[in-house]
Amino acid sequence: MPMEESVLKNLDRQKLIQAGDTILIGVSGGADSIALLLILNQLKTKIGFQIHVGHINHHLRKTALTDQRFVEKICASLNVSCTCLDLNLMKDIQQGGSIEEIARTARLKALSQIAKKVHAHAVALAHHNDDLAETVLMRILRGTGLQGLQAILPYRKINGTVFIRPLLDVSRAQIESYLKKNKIKFRTDPTNTQTRFFRNKIRLELLPLLEKNYQKNIKHILSHLALTSAEDYDYLRQQTLQILPKLARRHKENISFTLTKFNQQPLAIQRMLLKLAIEKIKGHPRALTLTHYNELADLITHRPTGAIVDLPNDLRAVKTKTTLNLFQYFRKT
């Protein structure tokens, strides 16, 4: 099946793009994002949407400016509007943490800014099926639950901005074949071959080993695991959303649960109730790990009245005689 047809079917099945939409495409200049740009540029007339390109220059590579010029040139050749945004990440990097995660967070925030500026309905990213399999395997190795096994979703709203991934049904090999067949040039990130990065180590060493010696269809199996996990997680979330108003009381940024009613719920529902409450306070629960949820369970079940658990992002849980209270607090500096 031609790539354009495969992507069109995915867009229709997932209802990712509608007629009249404006879509901001995140383009780095690499093979995946260039393929996404060209395919959506071909499909825009058939569906009836507009496209705009966003390129984020992190200035982390010597080739950063050359990459930007490449993206600007290909957009000009396609007569597609392009907005480039410069980021200075040195201050964040010096504070510690994963460079990959720091750059990813900053990139999504920057793309959101561009999307608002150009009134885009969604931001399209070029993650494909191999990325999905790699992410699932990474999260299994690091430790994850049902939510983490979803890995990469075709549709997700982050801080008010919709992000879509039209290429999730397409493999890396299909993208490379498409570009080669059409004689399309792209930029190559030299760090993609460096196994000091965990994802690269998974892609270049572990997945080939599993394919060769254990399961040749491992990528398909991991992708299927992500799909079924997403369906199961969504059902659990929807069921919990229905009962949350009956179990929780909110006052400003304070959410409290009556312990007797909370403890009557299955453990899976209890954990989801906590996640949803934290979402309402902070917007997302991504910084919370299984260890944090176990601390909350211990607080509820075993610790005395007045006990406190401090959580990431200035969140605190306090147990009273009858309630569990979750709220945001501010540390004294």
C-alpha positions in Angstrom: 0.0 0.0 0.0 1.4 3.4 -0.9 2.5 5.5 2.1 0.0 8.3 1.3 -2.9 5.9 1.3 -1.8 4.2 4.5 -1.5 7.6 6.3 -4.8 8.7 4.8 -6.5 5.6 6.3 -5.0 6.3 9.7 -6.0 9.9 9.6 -9.6 8.9 8.8 -9.7 6.0 11.3 -8.4 8.1 14.2 -10.2 11.3 13.0 -6.9 13.2 13.5 -7.5 15.9 10.8 -10.7 17.4 9.7 -11.6 19.6 6.7 -10.8 23.2 7.5 -8.1 22.5 10.0 -4.7 24.2 10.1 -2.0 21.7 11.1 1.4 22.7 12.4 4.0 20.1 11.4 7.1 19.8 13.6 10.0 19.3 11.1 13.5 18.8 12.3 14.9 18.0 8.8 15.3 14.3 9.6 13.9 11.5 7.5 10.7 11.0 9.5 9.6 14.6 9.7 10.5 15.3 6.0 8.4 12.3 5.0 5.5 13.6 7.2 5.7 17.0 5.7 5.7 15.7 2.1 2.8 13.3 2.7 0.6 15.8 4.5 1.4 18.3 1.8 0.0 15.8 -0.7 -3.1 15.0 1.3 -4.1 18.6 2.3 -6.1 19.2 -0.9 -7.8 15.8 -0.7 -8.9 16.3 2.9 -9.2 20.1 2.8 -6.8 21.3 5.4 -3.9 23.8 5.6 -0.3 23.2 6.8 2.3 25.3 8.5 5.8 24.1 9.5 7.5 24.7 12.8 11.2 24.1 13.2 12.9 24.3 16.7 16.6 25.1 16.7 18.1 23.9 20.1 21.6 24.9 19.1 22.8 21.6 20.6 24.6 20.4 17.5 27.2 22.0 15.2 24.8 21.3 12.3 21.8 23.1 14.0 21.9 26.1 11.7 22.5 24.0 8.6 19.5 21.8 9.6 17.3 25.0 9.9 18.4 26.3 6.5 17.6 22.9 5.0 14.0 23.0 6.5 13.5 26.6 5.3 14.7 25.6 1.8 12.4 22.6 1.4 9.4 24.6 2.8 10.1 27.4 0.2 10.2 24.8 -2.6 6.8 23.5 -1.5 5.4 27.0 -1.0 4.7 26.1 2.7 4.9 28.7 5.5 7.6 28.0 8.0 8.3 29.4 11.5 11.7 28.8 13.1 12.2 29.3 16.8 15.5 29.4 18.7 15.9 27.8 22.1 18.7 28.3 24.6 18.7 25.2 26.9 22.1 25.6 28.6 20.6 26.9 31.8 18.2 24.0 32.1 21.0 21.5 31.1 23.4 22.9 33.8 20.7 22.2 36.4 21.0 18.5 35.6 18.7 15.8 34.1 18.5 14.1 30.8 19.4 16.3 27.8 17.0 14.3 25.7 14.1 15.0 28.1 15.0 18.6 28.6 15.1 19.2 24.8 11.8 17.2 24.3 9.9 19.2 26.9 11.2 22.5 25.5 10.5 21.5 21.9 6.8 20.6 22.7 6.4 23.9 24.6 7.9 25.8 21.6 5.7 24.1 19.1 2.7 24.9 21.3 3.7 28.6 21.1 3.9 28.5 17.3 0.6 26.6 17.1 -1.2 29.3 19.0 0.5 32.0 17.0 -0.7 30.5 13.6 -4.1 29.3 15.1 -3.3 25.7 14.4 -5.8 23.1 15.4 -3.1 20.5 16.1 0.6 19.9 16.0 1.6 16.9 13.8 4.7 14.9 15.0 6.5 12.2 13.0 6.7 9.4 15.5 6.3 6.0 13.7 5.7 2.4 14.5 9.4 1.7 15.4 9.4 4.6 17.8 6.3 3.1 19.5 7.9 -0.3 19.9 11.1 1.2 21.2 9.3 3.4 23.7 7.3 0.4 25.1 10.4 -1.6 25.6 12.2 1.3 27.2 9.4 1.7 29.7 9.2 -2.0 30.5 12.9 -2.0 31.3 12.6 1.1 33.5 9.5 -0.1 35.1 6.0 1.1 34.2 2.3 0.4 34.6 -0.7 0.4 32.4 -0.5 4.1 31.6 3.2 3.9 30.6 2.6 1.0 28.3 0.5 3.2 26.1 3.8 4.7 25.1 3.0 7.1 22.2 -0.6 8.0 21.5 -2.0 9.0 18.1 -3.9 11.9 19.7 -2.9 13.7 22.9 -3.7 17.1 24.5 -0.8 18.6 26.4 -1.4 21.9 28.3 -4.2 22.8 25.9 -2.4 21.9 22.7 -3.4 18.9 20.6 -0.6 16.7 19.3 -1.2 14.1 16.6 1.0 11.4 15.2 -0.2 10.4 11.7 2.7 7.9 11.0 2.2 5.5 13.9 1.1 2.8 11.5 4.2 3.2 9.4 7.5 1.6 10.0 11.0 3.2 9.7 11.8 0.9 6.8 8.7 2.1 4.9 9.7 5.7 5.5 13.3 5.1 4.3 11.9 3.3 1.2 9.5 6.1 0.5 12.3 8.7 0.6 14.6 6.6 -1.5 12.0 5.9 -4.1 11.2 9.6 -4.5 14.9 10.7 -4.3 14.2 12.9 -1.3 17.0 14.3 0.7 17.0 14.7 4.5 19.3 15.5 7.4 20.9 12.9 9.6 21.4 13.4 13.3 24.9 12.0 14.1 23.9 11.2 17.6 21.5 8.6 16.3 24.3 6.1 16.2 25.6 6.8 19.7 24.7 4.0 22.1 25.4 6.2 25.1 21.8 7.3 24.7 19.3 4.7 26.1 16.9 4.8 23.2 19.7 4.3 20.7 21.0 1.4 22.6 17.5 -0.2 22.5 17.1 0.5 18.8 20.6 -0.5 17.7 21.4 -3.4 20.1 18.5 -4.8 22.0 15.7 -4.9 19.4 17.9 -6.5 16.7 19.0 -9.1 19.3 15.4 -9.9 20.2 14.4 -10.1 16.5 17.2 -12.4 15.7 17.2 -14.8 18.6 13.8 -14.6 20.3 10.9 -13.1 18.3 11.2 -11.8 14.7 7.8 -9.9 15.2 8.8 -8.2 18.4 8.1 -4.7 17.1 4.6 -5.7 16.1 4.0 -7.4 19.4 5.2 -4.4 21.4 3.0 -2.1 19.3 0.0 -4.3 19.9 0.8 -4.2 23.6 0.7 -0.4 23.4 -2.6 -0.5 21.6 -4.4 -2.8 24.0 -2.9 -1.0 27.0 -4.3 2.3 25.7 -7.7 0.8 25.2 -7.7 -0.8 28.7 -6.4 2.4 30.3 -8.9 4.6 28.6 -11.8 2.3 29.8 -10.4 2.5 33.4 -10.0 6.2 33.2 -13.6 6.8 31.9 -15.1 4.6 34.6 -13.2 6.4 37.3 -14.1 9.9 35.9 -17.8 8.9 36.4 -17.3 8.1 40.1 -14.8 10.8 40.9 -17.4 13.6 41.7 -19.1 11.2 44.1 -15.9 10.5 46.0 -13.9 13.7 45.9 -14.6 17.2 47.1 -12.7 20.1 45.7 -12.0 23.5 47.2 -9.8 25.7 45.1 -6.5 23.6 44.7 -7.4 21.2 47.5 -9.0 17.9 46.7 -10.1 15.6 49.5 -11.4 12.0 49.5 -13.5 10.5 52.3 -11.4 7.6 53.4 -14.3 5.1 54.0 -15.6 5.6 50.5 -12.2 5.7 48.9 -11.1 2.4 50.6 -14.3 0.6 49.2 -12.9 1.0 45.7 -10.7 -1.6 44.0 -7.0 -0.8 44.1 -6.9 0.0 40.3 -9.7 2.5 40.8 -8.0 4.0 43.9 -4.8 4.6 41.9 -6.7 6.2 39.0 -8.6 8.4 41.5 -5.3 9.7 42.8 -4.0 10.3 39.2 -7.1 12.2 38.2 -7.1 14.3 41.3 -3.4 15.2 40.7 -4.3 16.1 37.1 -6.9 18.5 38.3 -4.4 20.2 40.6 -1.3 20.2 38.5 -2.5 19.4 35.0 -0.5 16.1 34.7 0.8 13.3 37.0 3.9 12.4 34.9 6.4 13.0 37.7 4.7 10.4 40.0 6.2 6.9 40.0 4.9 3.6 41.4 7.0 4.4 44.5 4.9 7.6 45.1 1.6 5.8 44.7 2.8 3.1 47.1 3.7 5.9 49.6 0.2 7.2 49.3 -1.3 3.7 49.8 0.8 3.3 52.9 -0.3 6.8 54.1 -4.0 5.8 53.7 -3.7 2.3 55.1 -1.1 2.3 57.9 0.0 5.8 58.9 -1.6 7.8 61.7 -3.8 10.9 61.5 -1.7 14.0 60.6 0.8 12.0 58.6 2.2 13.8 55.5 3.6 12.6 52.2 5.4 15.1 50.0 5.2 14.5 46.2 7.0 15.9 43.2 6.1 19.3 41.8 5.2 20.8 45.2 2.3 18.4 45.9 1.5 17.2 49.4 -0.9 14.6 50.8 -2.2 14.9 54.3 -4.2 12.3 56.2 -6.9 13.4 58.7 -9.1 11.2 60.7 -11.7 10.9 57.9 -10.1 12.2 54.8 -7.1 12.2 52.5 -6.3 15.8 51.3 -4.2 16.5 48.2 -3.0 20.0 47.5 -0.2 22.2 46.1 2.1 23.9 48.5 5.1 26.2 48.0 8.4 25.4 49.7 10.2 28.2 51.6 13.4 29.2 49.9 
